[in-house]
Amino acid sequence: MVKEIFDFGLLKEFLNNFPVVINAMSGVTGPYVRRIFQEDLCSGNPKSTFLNTEPLPDFGGHHPDPNLTYAADLVKILKENPELYQFGAAYDGDGDRNMLLGAGGFFVTPSDALAVLAANLTTIPYFVKTGVKGLARSMPTSGAVDRVGKKLGLNVYEVPTGWKYFGNLMDAGKLSLCGEESFGTGSDHIREKDGVWASLAFLSVLANKKIGVKELLENHWKEFGRNYFLRLDYENVDGEKANKMIADLENKLKSTNPETLTQEIVNAAKESGAAAAPEKYKIAFTDNFEYTDPVDASVAKGQGLRLVFENGFGRLVWRLSGTGSSGATVRVYLEKCDDVSVLGVTLDSLKDLVEISLKLTSLHEVLGVTGPTVIT
Ligand SMILES: O=P(O)(O)OC[C@H]1O[C@H](O)[C@H](O)[C@@H](O)[C@@H]1O
């Protein structure tokens, strides 16, 4: 199937001079990594490295989660060998999620990876054959892909977190590519997110353009503008406290007079030392995301609190994870859109939004924590 989707000849030629590190994290992708990458696509490049390709029932004692915290060893290898490795990928235990990195550990946010793929889908044989029907992202995923949809005249659906919403759109023939900030990317070749597919798709774009990861991203931002994006996870916190924090925030966003709320936000931004002009923080709307499925008309309510600023300045989103394994997990998503300064540092660009989130929620005090457990 993968050989029909991608141009293996092109990929193989490119990978001959493009050493990669692929980490299967002792999950189910191990045999696929060996067969597709090690024995086929990268067989002409002995420098390419494949890690943890033996599936283990306990994942080798590690958390098989492909993010900057739990796949830190992959980041380290790329950082320590910036001249050698040009690309890195890691997959989670069941292989549906993926993390992509460039030389030196350059991190590609899943939101940006989705946008880059969307902008270049027609370089992949499968999409040349099927055409591009539409795009979709989960609500907390950054709007980077929306910029691409707008330019290419493609529908971009915004759905709640959870793959089933994409499935409905795919079944109805409305969707070719979709993704989530939680490292899931997929297409209608199957109805699921697919980590190995996502990295092959991304490598196909690189092979087509014959450039590296950082250059691809920078060119993309220069062409489309950039959505700086951060997700802060507060894992394993007290469930009751987390629920109360979200409920109190929802009340506050609903009941506070907009001028008072804006003033509180402007003050917090100033305290961060990175405030933009006060008028930038005018609030367009706040809500708890609600979705009506365009296919079966089902309604999903309470899918995450949003505070959206006017004129596309940016937004904050707060929600409780539906998947944490112990205790509750609060996720905070920060996003700022920039059409001009596209080569900045994410943490610097979002300092004000981090402070605003902390002030509006009193998160540290309420949850009894000193910071997030995972920053993506
Ligand atoms: O943010 P969470 O509620 O923990 O969800 C994280 C992810 O969990 C699963 O993998 C779902 O299939 C995804 O759709 C979701 O994005």
The ligand as an SDF file (V2000), in Angstrom:
LIG
                    3D

 16 16  0  0  0  0  0  0  0  0999 V2000
   -5.9800   15.6630   24.7170 O   0  0  0  0  0  0  0  0  0  0  0  0
   -6.5390   14.2910   25.0280 P   0  0  0  0  0  0  0  0  0  0  0  0
   -7.9880   14.3510   25.4340 O   0  0  0  0  0  0  0  0  0  0  0  0
   -5.6720   13.5730   26.0180 O   0  0  0  0  0  0  0  0  0  0  0  0
   -6.5260   13.4770   23.6800 O   0  0  0  0  0  0  0  0  0  0  0  0
   -5.3450   13.1700   23.0240 C   0  0  0  0  0  0  0  0  0  0  0  0
   -5.5920   12.2310   21.8440 C   0  0  0  0  0  0  0  0  0  0  0  0
   -6.0650   11.0020   22.3590 O   0  0  0  0  0  0  0  0  0  0  0  0
   -6.3730    9.9710   21.4220 C   0  0  0  0  0  0  0  0  0  0  0  0
   -5.2040    9.6100   20.7680 O   0  0  0  0  0  0  0  0  0  0  0  0
   -7.4000   10.4490   20.4220 C   0  0  0  0  0  0  0  0  0  0  0  0
   -7.5880    9.4930   19.4070 O   0  0  0  0  0  0  0  0  0  0  0  0
   -6.9730   11.7680   19.8110 C   0  0  0  0  0  0  0  0  0  0  0  0
   -7.9770   12.2300   18.9710 O   0  0  0  0  0  0  0  0  0  0  0  0
   -6.6250   12.7860   20.8810 C   0  0  0  0  0  0  0  0  0  0  0  0
   -6.1170   13.9680   20.3150 O   0  0  0  0  0  0  0  0  0  0  0  0
  1  2  2  0
  2  3  1  0
  2  4  1  0
  2  5  1  0
  5  6  1  0
  6  7  1  0
  7  8  1  0
  7 15  1  0
  8  9  1  0
  9 10  1  0
  9 11  1  0
 11 12  1  0
 11 13  1  0
 13 14  1  0
 13 15  1  0
 15 16  1  0
M  END
$$$$
